[in-house]
Amino acid sequence: MLNKTYKEQLQTWDKQYLWHPFTQMQDYVKETPLIIEEGNGVFLKDVNGKEYIDGISSMWCNIHGHRKKEIDDAIKRQLDKIAHTTLLGPSNIPAIELAKSLVGIAPKGLTKVFYSDNGSTANEVALKMAFQYWQHKGFKDKTQFVALQYGYHGDTIGTMSVGGIEIFHGAFRPLYFKTYLAPSPYCYRCPLGKQPPNCSLACLDKLEDILKENPGRIAAMIMEPLVQGAGGMIIHPSGYLSGVHALCKKYNVLLILDEVLTGFGRTGKMFACLHENIVPDIMSLSKGINGGYMPLAATLATEEIYNAFLGTYTELKTFFHGHTYTGNPLGCAAALASMELFEKEHILENLEPKIKHLQTKLKSFESLNYVGDVRQCGLIAAIELVRDKTTKEPYPWEERVGIQVCLEARKLGLLIRPLGHIIVIMPPLIIKIHEIDRLLDIIRESIQTVISSELR
Ligand SMILES: *Cc1c(COP(=O)(O)O)cnc(C)c1O
């Protein structure tokens, strides 16, 4: 453990030199920063030796827990060979093996793997592929995209163009390319004012209107399947995804599924689209790809997409995209180890009882005051706090009620991060049943503490 003066030094330097992502630094510098020093399994430990359950999988990416021996060893073994070499030209062993392995587990038909290093780049690649696919095919007017309201695909300009979260994406609007936003199937707050499930998925009709009104102009639809993460852990009703898939086919529009969050078991199956037995034209993966160890991402495409880019050198059909760390050997080696663990430790099979348990336990939250909606998909759950349960009046984001709850939880040994007034639960997949109980107990207590102090 670090000595006291060095800890204080780090806290000072953190405020002095670091600019944290998605953080109002004016508030941040008023608080004592939480500095994580180590981790083990589902636990994180700060520089003071205090332990926390990692309730959001270190920003939705950790799968097998921290310091997982098999992944640690795989990285060390690779480190003894080479840390990095470029994929622009030469290839490398882990990148080849991982591509084969990804195609092996991917929905049938996705046969080509294009690497990058984070979820945003995986989606940038997907958007560029979709756009250029149509150019190569001679459909020069197919240059626009459709996405969902509350959708999130990353923070680069291209992915923000297809983003639907006003509070994140509004400020940069003049920079964006043309995108149509279809209503999100956010059943708790149905944008069409319907009463699900007796709505016949009327939101799909709105999507169809967009596709019908813009014949020959739309290159692709991009969406997060089943769970819209950053937009509020919005969980789609069954049948919505297959409905979108059918509409894309009907209107000759490519379907890009952003499985950056939902991939690798989070929803209970390896990929979310397997719940509805559909195969997208392009699929982007990142967060869980190597168990949450290192920056790595992949965009998978069908043979049809890949083939459209083939041509003589002078035709300039080459896919002109690539990052310095594309296909990084350490990241790929970690991913291969993660993939083996899925098999060896029966991760998906073992998830089923945990998902059921979480579901049962979450039921008891529904009756709590100020809990408007409780939703779950696999090992992802969200608790939406409202000021008024009958009118569903949300807490204004300015009140930071979600942040308050998470600060309270931190005191009790749980690290979570809210989305506004929505409390997010997303533990590593290897969490044990009794740890789920502990996590939920802390959340319940934290909500009660914050709400009762609000009322005073
Ligand atoms: C996190 C996320 C991204 C962006 O990934 P980064 O690695 O943060 O760039 C894209 N899409 C979804 C669905 C995500 O959850």
Residues whose N, C-alpha, C, O or C-beta is under 5 A from the ligand:
A	BS01	LIG	N118 G119 S120 Y152 H153 G154 E224 G229 D258 V260 L261
